[in-house]
Amino acid sequence: MTSTYIALFFTVVLLVTTAYFIMGGIPLLILAHDTPLDGRFVRRFFEIYYSAALLGSAGATLSYAFWGRPLFAAGAAGIALAVLLLKRVILSAMARLSSSIQAQDPGAVAGFRKVHALALCINLMQLVVLVWGVLQLSL
């Protein structure tokens, strides 16, 4: 019974973390993104999110496995792998574009905004998958 509660705890951690960072990331789109401080702030925001999502998904993977729910463990492991991939791709793109912004590249600000918006859209899709998974648990 304990593994059930732990699995649900980590699922809630993933849901809350993802929803919080979507709600916090959308207002950051109004930043001009044209200064090094803006780029560092947004990049750090996503670094924290990816670290929290990785912790939550790893905990969910292990707890679902101990609970005897291999499909949910595999789903949580898939989220963990996606988070690792996104962390690498999104954060490196943001770092590269931040350097281009500092070098006065005219397309870099638009590129940074696109990467930022793409990361938020991916987070929204992840939230939809998580909610769907929770609904499947209740069935």
C-alpha positions as a printed Julia matrix, in Angstrom:
139×3 Matrix{Float64}:
   0.0    0.0     0.0
   2.91   2.35    0.68
   4.16   2.06   -2.89
   0.75   3.23   -4.09
   0.98   6.4    -2.05
   4.55   7.04   -3.11
   3.62   6.57   -6.77
   0.72   8.97   -6.42
   2.97  11.45   -4.59
   5.47  11.49   -7.45
   2.66  11.74   -9.98
   1.35  14.8    -8.16
   4.89  16.21   -8.06
   5.06  15.85  -11.85
   1.61  17.38  -12.37
   2.24  20.35  -10.08
   5.75  20.97  -11.37
   4.66  20.88  -14.99
   1.59  23.06  -14.43
   3.55  25.56  -12.32
   6.28  25.97  -14.89
   3.79  26.35  -17.74
   1.99  29.09  -15.81
   5.29  30.71  -14.87
   6.84  30.39  -18.31
   4.05  32.0   -20.31
   4.46  35.46  -18.7
   8.21  35.25  -19.39
   7.39  35.44  -23.09
   6.75  39.17  -22.63
  10.43  39.72  -21.83
  12.3   41.4   -24.64
  14.89  38.58  -24.58
  17.36  41.09  -25.93
  19.65  41.32  -22.91
  21.95  38.72  -21.39
  19.98  38.9   -18.13
  16.72  37.9   -19.86
  18.35  34.93  -21.53
  20.05  33.75  -18.35
  16.84  34.08  -16.35
  14.73  32.11  -18.82
  17.43  29.47  -19.26
  17.77  29.08  -15.47
  13.98  28.85  -15.18
  13.98  25.87  -17.55
  17.04  24.31  -15.87
  15.13  24.24  -12.59
  12.03  22.84  -14.27
  13.95  20.06  -16.02
  15.72  19.11  -12.78
  12.42  18.96  -10.87
  10.71  17.02  -13.68
  13.59  14.56  -13.82
  13.41  13.98  -10.07
   9.63  13.53  -10.21
   9.67  11.2   -13.19
  12.52   9.09  -11.78
  10.65   8.76   -8.49
   7.45   7.9   -10.35
   9.27   5.28  -12.43
  10.65   3.51   -9.39
   7.47   3.73   -7.34
   5.26   2.47  -10.18
   7.67  -0.41  -10.69
   7.48  -1.34   -6.99
   3.7   -0.98   -7.1
   3.59  -3.55   -9.9
   2.4   -1.19  -12.65
   4.94  -1.8   -15.43
   3.1    0.24  -18.09
   2.97   3.29  -15.85
   6.61   2.74  -14.86
   7.49   2.65  -18.57
   5.47   5.82  -19.16
   7.23   7.62  -16.32
  10.59   6.37  -17.64
   9.62   7.76  -21.04
   8.95  11.13  -19.45
  12.33  10.98  -17.71
  14.08  10.22  -21.01
  12.17  13.01  -22.74
  13.15  15.42  -19.99
  16.82  14.46  -20.37
  16.64  14.96  -24.12
  14.76  18.25  -23.85
  17.13  19.52  -21.19
  20.05  18.93  -23.5
  18.44  20.28  -26.68
  16.43  23.23  -25.32
  19.06  24.54  -22.92
  21.88  24.27  -25.46
  19.73  26.09  -28.05
  18.98  28.81  -25.51
  22.66  29.15  -24.64
  23.64  29.34  -28.3
  20.95  31.93  -29.05
  21.89  33.98  -25.98
  25.43  34.21  -27.32
  24.06  35.31  -30.69
  21.9   37.95  -29.0
  25.0   39.36  -27.31
  26.74  39.4   -30.7
  23.84  41.51  -32.05
  22.51  38.82  -34.41
  19.17  40.22  -35.62
  17.4   36.84  -35.82
  18.6   35.58  -32.45
  15.87  37.23  -30.37
  13.14  35.72  -32.54
  14.87  32.35  -32.39
  15.13  32.51  -28.61
  11.42  33.34  -28.35
  10.58  30.4   -30.62
  12.64  28.0   -28.52
  11.01  29.37  -25.36
   7.5   28.98  -26.83
   8.33  25.49  -28.14
   9.52  24.41  -24.69
   6.24  25.64  -23.19
   4.2   23.8   -25.84
   6.1   20.6   -25.11
   5.44  21.1   -21.4
   1.75  21.5   -22.15
   1.74  18.25  -24.13
   3.5   16.56  -21.23
   0.83  17.85  -18.85
  -1.9   16.45  -21.1
  -0.17  13.05  -21.12
   0.18  13.13  -17.33
  -3.48  13.99  -16.81
  -4.47  11.23  -19.24
  -2.29   8.79  -17.3
  -3.88   9.77  -14.0
  -7.31   9.23  -15.51
  -6.2    5.79  -16.69
  -5.12   4.94  -13.15
  -8.61   5.61  -11.89
 -10.23   3.32  -14.47
